[in-house]
C-alpha cells in the first residue's frame, strides 16, 4: 500500500484540435479465424475508439487498473524505464479523452492505428486522442498474444506468447496484424455510427508501421498510410532479408515515412544503416510519398513515453535520452501531431498544407 500511496500521477498533453474527445474500449471476436498464437480459440481483440465528442463525462484512465498492476513491474524494470516499481500511478493518470461522452454529429474519416511490436495500444493514447480532436474516428488495436499484455472485460489479462524473434515468428506476427486491422475495419460500422468507412487511413509505430504498409498492400479499402519509424521487414534473427509486399511492389496510394534517430543513425530512405526497406520501398512507391525526419528524436519518443518520461524524475538522464532523444518534448509532440494530422487532412479530407514543402517545426527535416 505504501508504494501505491507514493506513486505519482502524470499529466497528459492537452488536445490541439477544435473538438473535445470521447473514448470507449470494445472487445471483438472474429468467429471465422483461429488465433494464430492459440489455434484452439477464435481470434479475440481489444480496441479503443476515440472520436469527436461533447465535453462531458469523466476523463478516461490511461491504463485500466488490472493492466496497470500487471504491467508496472515490466515498465519499471531495468530493461525499460529503470525505476522502482510503484513509482507511477498508471491507472490514476488520466487521458484527455472522456468516457460516456456523446458523439459530435457528423461523418468522420477513420484512422486505424497499430502499435509497436509487443507494445500495448494504450501507449499511443495521446496521439489517438489528439487526432480525434481534429475530426477523426481513431481506432487503436491490441494484437492479442503478441502484445505483452491485453486487458479484457472482467479484468482478464491475456499475456503475450511470442517465444522468439525468428523469421517464422515475425512473419506470423505481421500476418496476424494485417488480418486484425482488416477485421477491425469490417466491424467499425457497428462500433461508431459516425465513422465514414469510405475515407480510411492507417498508421502505426515500429512494427505497426510495417503493419500499415502491409495492410494497404492487401486491402484497397485503406486509402492512405503512415509508417512511423518502422522497418518494413520480417527478417528475424535467423533468416535472410525478408521485406514485405509493400516494399517489393510499392503502393499506388499515399504513404508517409516518418522517421527518427537511433544514436547517430537515422531511419530514412537515404540511410540504410538500420534497414534497407525504406530505400527499397522508395523507387517502387507509385502513390504520393514523403520521407519526414524528426532530428534528435528517439524511437520510443513516438509513443506516450515522449510526454511521460520527462515527468518521471527517477529516470536517469542517460536512460531518458536513449528512450526519447534530446529534442524538447513539447516540440516533438507538436511536430508529430501536426504532421500526422496534415497527412490525413490532405489525403482523407483533401485540405491543402505546406508542411510537406516548407517545414516549420523544430526538429523536422524533409529527407526527400
C-alpha positions, -999 to 999 in steps of 0.1 A, spaced: 0 0 0 29 24 7 41 21 -29 6 29 -42 3 59 -20 37 72 -30 30 67 -68 28 99 -89 1 106 -115 12 122 -147 -3 149 -169 -13 140 -204 -9 166 -232 -37 190 -239 -57 184 -271 -49 208 -300 -79 203 -322 -113 221 -321 -132 191 -307 -134 175 -273 -129 137 -274 -148 107 -262 -135 72 -260 -145 37 -253 -130 2 -254 -145 -27 -272 -140 -65 -273 -142 -80 -308 -142 -117 -317 -136 -130 -352 -156 -162 -353 -141 -170 -388 -105 -171 -377 -84 -191 -353 -60 -172 -331 -25 -176 -346 -9 -179 -312 -36 -201 -296 -51 -221 -326 -78 -237 -304 -95 -203 -298 -112 -178 -321 -92 -146 -326 -102 -121 -299 -91 -84 -298 -95 -53 -277 -97 -19 -294 -100 17 -282 -122 41 -302 -116 79 -299 -140 103 -316 -151 140 -316 -175 145 -287 -191 169 -263 -171 179 -233 -189 158 -208 -181 127 -188 -150 117 -168 -116 116 -182 -106 81 -191 -77 63 -173 -45 59 -192 -43 22 -183 -70 1 -168 -64 -9 -131 -57 -46 -138 -34 -38 -168 -16 -12 -147 -9 -37 -120 2 -64 -145 25 -40 -165 41 -20 -137 69 -45 -130 75 -47 -167 75 -10 -175 95 -2 -144 121 -29 -149 158 -22 -157 152 -33 -193 127 -4 -198 124 27 -176 147 15 -148 127 29 -119 114 14 -87 81 -5 -92 52 17 -79 68 50 -89 40 59 -113 2 56 -108 -5 44 -143 -42 40 -139 -46 72 -119 -31 91 -148 -60 105 -169 -62 109 -207 -78 140 -222 -105 118 -238 -136 112 -218 -158 82 -212 -196 84 -217 -192 115 -239 -219 119 -265 -205 119 -301 -205 152 -320 -229 146 -350 -212 141 -383 -194 117 -406 -158 115 -397 -128 99 -416 -114 69 -400 -78 61 -389 -68 27 -376 -36 26 -356 -12 -4 -349 13 -3 -320 49 -13 -319 59 -50 -315 46 -63 -282 35 -28 -272 1 -21 -256 -22 1 -276 -27 23 -245 8 37 -250 -4 57 -280 -34 73 -263 -22 109 -266 -16 106 -304 -50 89 -309 -69 115 -288 -52 145 -305 -61 132 -339 -97 125 -329 -99 161 -316 -91 173 -351 -121 155 -365 -114 118 -369 -126 84 -356 -94 68 -344 -92 31 -335 -61 17 -318 -57 -21 -317 -41 -45 -293 -27 -76 -311 -35 -102 -286 -9 -128 -275 18 -108 -293 13 -76 -272 29 -81 -238 -5 -80 -221 -41 -71 -230 -69 -64 -205 -103 -78 -215 -136 -72 -197 -138 -87 -162 -102 -77 -155 -90 -107 -175 -54 -103 -187 -41 -122 -218 -3 -123 -218 20 -123 -248 31 -157 -262 59 -148 -285 88 -170 -276 114 -158 -301 122 -134 -330 128 -160 -357 117 -152 -392 88 -176 -390 76 -159 -358 79 -124 -372 60 -134 -403 33 -149 -382 31 -117 -362 27 -94 -392 2 -117 -409 -19 -117 -378 -17 -79 -375 -28 -74 -411 -58 -97 -406 -66 -79 -373 -67 -45 -390 -88 -57 -418 -112 -74 -394 -115 -42 -372 -124 -22 -403 -151 -48 -411 -166 -42 -377 -162 -5 -374 -197 5 -387 -212 -13 -357 -188 4 -333 -193 40 -342 -221 53 -365 -202 84 -373 -173 65 -388 -171 72 -426 -156 40 -439 -153 54 -474 -124 75 -461 -99 53 -443 -64 58 -432 -40 36 -413 -9 44 -393 15 25 -370 47 28 -350 77 5 -355 62 -30 -364 29 -11 -366 44 9 -394 52 -23 -412 16 -34 -404 2 -2 -420 21 -8 -452 13 -45 -455 -24 -38 -447 -26 -13 -476 -8 -38 -499 -35 -64 -491 -67 -43 -488 -77 -14 -511 -102 0 -486 -73 17 -469 -67 50 -487 -36 64 -471 -10 52 -446 19 63 -423 49 42 -412 63 58 -381 99 48 -375 94 11 -385 115 -13 -407 92 -29 -433 105 -64 -430 101 -97 -411 137 -108 -415 140 -121 -379 171 -133 -361 177 -164 -382 167 -157 -418 177 -138 -449 164 -104 -458 126 -106 -460 110 -73 -470 72 -70 -471 49 -69 -501 46 -31 -499 84 -28 -502 88 -51 -532 57 -39 -551 51 -4 -538 17 11 -532 -5 32 -556 -19 52 -527 -4 79 -505 22 68 -479 43 87 -455 76 76 -440 81 94 -406 115 85 -391 136 93 -360 171 86 -347 188 57 -331 221 70 -317 240 86 -346 219 67 -372 186 76 -387 157 58 -403 152 72 -437 153 61 -474 188 76 -478 203 59 -448 204 21 -449 223 15 -417 192 5 -398 172 -11 -425 172 -14 -463 135 -14 -465 128 24 -468 154 27 -496 140 -3 -514 104 9 -510 111 45 -523 115 37 -560 86 13 -561 61 36 -545 37 48 -571 14 70 -550 22 103 -532 51 98 -509 73 118 -485 101 110 -461 99 132 -430 125 130 -402 124 141 -366 160 151 -357 172 142 -322 140 122 -316 145 86 -305 124 55 -314 102 54 -283 96 91 -284 69 83 -310 48 67 -282 34 81 -250 69 79 -235 75 113 -252 53 131 -227 55 108 -197 92 102 -194 101 138 -188 77 139 -158 93 109 -141 122 123 -121 135 88 -111 146 81 -147 183 88 -151 192 114 -178 211 89 -199 182 65 -200 158 93 -208 179 103 -238 180 67 -251 142 64 -248 130 97 -262 161 115 -276 172 151 -268 146 170 -287 123 192 -265 93 171 -256 68 198 -265 84 204 -298 84 167 -306 47 163 -297 37 193 -318 56 181 -348 43 145 -345 7 156 -340 7 182 -368 24 161 -394 1 131 -388 -30 153 -390 -17 172 -420 -11 140 -439 -46 126 -433 -62 161 -438 -45 162 -472 -55 127 -483 -88 120 -465 -102 155 -462 -85 170 -493 -73 200 -474 -41 216 -486 -10 220 -465 25 235 -468 41 212 -442 54 187 -467 71 215 -487 81 240 -460 87 225 -426 81 249 -397 86 227 -367 117 224 -345 135 191 -354 116 184 -386 136 178 -418 123 167 -452 145 139 -464 131 135 -499 
